[in-house]
């Protein structure tokens, strides 16, 4: 169960300094009138149990001396204490993915430990045991969209497309940090089905199957070449499957990837 304290001048030493020798203490400097503070608060409380840190909340209006001592100027200001001293921090209302990234630099979550265990089982060929871990974690952390993304990737790799799509459907458009990833994975799931099940009847079908399999194998350069070949031969093939395949890979790679930049230009030339 998460340990959450309201901290003031009287208990700061006990709650923050002393406890930081036992486990990390995250100090949240906030104020009642601060909108971003209210946005960050539920995230800090939600993740406290998963990452096993103490959450100490300091109202800067009621405790100006503490805020001044630690150089707080803007809020929310979050500082991470270990062994009696500040080791890191940030200012502003981080979204959940960025907050997790900050925490994982210093603390290994219970969830992360289980995910690493699942990945080790996959490497050992014990995929059924890994699947059980993913299913258990999805029950334990039903609102964790980062986990949903990881689990969906696993089920896609296993060819269990219906299960993957069911997980991805829980990620809605208002889950801004994860929605685009979920849509990309839905496209990837379609390509997995093409790779596994398509029986080629012509040259374009053969190219499409090869491109889909290359994408699943993360051989993105080869996949892009094959998808581009489809576009150049028939733009309208299977409801623009060549163009859509390339767009999916661009999303997976990111806009700054050299392959994305190179093949976006080639796609534009092929289309126009």
N, C-alpha and C positions, 0 to 999 in steps of 0.2 A: 504494500500500500504506500502511495506517495506521501512523503513528508513535506508539508507545506506550512510555513510559519509567517506571521506578520512580525516584522523586525523593527526594533526601535533602539534608542541609546542604551536602554537597560539590558537588553538581551542580545545585542549584536555580537559581542565577544563569544558568548556561549553558542549561539545558533550558527553563526557564520565561521568564525575563526576556529573554534574548537572542533566543530563537526567536520570541517574541511580536511582534517587529518584522518578522518574515517572514510569519507566518501566526498565526491565533488559537491560543491554548494553553488547553485546558480542564484545570484542576487539580482532581483528585478526592481530597479528604481522607477517608480511610477507616480501618477497623481490621478485623482478622481476625475478631473476635467479633461484628461488627455485621451482623445479618441483612439490613436494608435496603441496606447497602453491597453485599452479595453479589448482591442483586436488581438493583441499578443497574449494576453492573460490566459485564455482557455487553452492555447497551444502549449504554453509552458507547463500548465497543470496536467494536460493530457500526456505529455512526454516524460513527466517526472518519474512515473513508475517504470516505464519502458527502459529509460536510460539510467535509472537508479541514482538520481541526484536529489539533494535537498533543495527545495525551492524556498528562498527567503525573499519576502516582499517588503520593500521599503517605500513608504509614502513620503515623497520628498517634501511635501508641504508641512507634514507633521514632524519630519526629521531632517531639517536642513543641514545640521552639522555633519551627519553621516554623508549626505550627498556632496557637501563641500569637500569633505576629507578625501573622497574618492574622485574628485574632479568631474562630477556630473554636471553637464551643461544643457544637454537636450535629453528628452525622454520620449519613449522608454529607453533606458540605458541598462543593458544586461551585462553583468560581470561574472566570470567563472573563477571561483576560488578553489585552490588545491593546496594542502599543507600550509594553510595560514596566509596565503598571498594570492593576489589576482594573477591568473595565467593567460587570460584572454577575455574578450568581450565584444559587444557590438552595440550600435545605437540605431533605433528604428524598429518598426514592426516587421520582422522577417516573415515571409510566407513559410509554410511547413517544410517544403523541400530544402530551402536555404537554412532553416533552423536545424534540420537534421544534419545537414552538411557541417554546420558549425559544431554541433555536439559530437559528431563521429570523429572529429579531429582529436578529441580528448577522452571520449567515453565509448565503450563498446556496449551497445544495447543488447538486451535479452533477445530481442527479435533478430538482431544482426548475428548473434552467436548461433541461433537456430538456422538461419539462412546459410551460414558458412558450413554448418553441419550437413545441410541438404546438398550443398554443392560438392562437398567431399564424397558423399554417398554417390552422387552422379558420376564423379570421376572414377569411383570404384566399381561402377556398373550396377550399383544397388538402387536402381531407379524407382522401384516400387516403394522402398523405404523413404526415399526422398519425397515421393508423391504424398505419402502419409504426413510428413512434416509440413508440407505446404498446405494440406487440407486442415491440419490442426491449427496452424498459424492463422489461416483465413477465418476460422471460427473464433480464435482468441482475439484477433485484431480486425474485426469486420469493417472498421472505418478507415483503416490504413491503406490509402490509395497507392503509396509506393510499393507496399507488399502486393497489392492486387496486380500491379504492373509486372513485378518479378514472377509471381505465380502464373500469370497469363503467358509469359514467355516460356516458362517450363512446359505448360500444357500444350502450347503450340509446337514446341520441339518434340513432344511425345505424340503429336498427331491427334491429340484429343481436342479438336477444334471447338466442339459444342461447349465443353467445359470452359475453355479459354474465353469464348465469346460471352458466356454467362457472367464470368468474372468482369470482363471489360465493360459490360453493360451497366455495371454498378457505378462506373465513372461517368458522371454527368458533365454537361457543358460548364456548369458553375464550379467544378473542380478544375479551375483554370490551369494549375501547374501540371496536371496529369492528363487532361482531356486530349490534347494533341497526340501525346504518346499512345493513349488508348486507341485513337483512330488509326494511327500508324500500325499498331499491332493487329488491328482488325484486318487491315490490308495484308499484313504479313501472314495472318491466318489463312486468308484466301489463297495466297501464293503457296503455302504449305500444302493445301488441298490439291492445288494444281500439280505440284511436284509429286505428290504421292499417288494421285488418282487419274490424272489426265492421260487418256490413251490417244496419242497423236494420230490424226487422220491426214495431215498435210504438212508442208514445210513450216508454215507459221505455227502450227500446234507444237511441232518439235522444238522450234526456237523458244516458244513461250514456256514449255516445260523445262527446258535447259536453263532459261533465265530465272524461273521461279526457284529451281533447285539451287542455283548459284547464290541467289539472295538468301535462302535459308542457311546455306553454308557460309554466309558472310563473305563470299567472294564477290564483293560489290562491283569491282571494276569490270569483271567478266559479265556480270548480270546487266550492268548498264550498257555494255556493248551489244548484248543480245537484244535487250529491250529497244535500243535505238535502231537496230536492224529491222525489228518488227515495225516500228514507226515509219521507217524509210520505205518499207515494202507495202504497208497498208495501214494508214493512220487509224482507220475505223475498226480494225480487227478486234473482235470480242469487246465491243464497247470501249475502244481506245485502251486496250489492256497494256500496250507498249508504253504509252505516255503515263498512264497511272502507275505502272511498275516503276518507272524512273522517278516519279514524284515521291513515291513511298521511300525509295532509297535515299533521295535527297533529304527527306525528313529524318530518316534514321541517322544519316551522316552529319547533318547540320549544315547550315548555309556557308560556314567558313571553311568547310572541307575542300581541298583542292579538286577532288573528283566531282563534287557538287558543282563547283564553279565551271569546270571544264565541260561537263555533260549538260549543264543548263544551256550553255551556248550552242552545243551541238543539237540539243532538242529544239531550241528555237529556230535554228536554221532548217531542220527537217520539217518543222511544222509550217514555217512561213517562207 
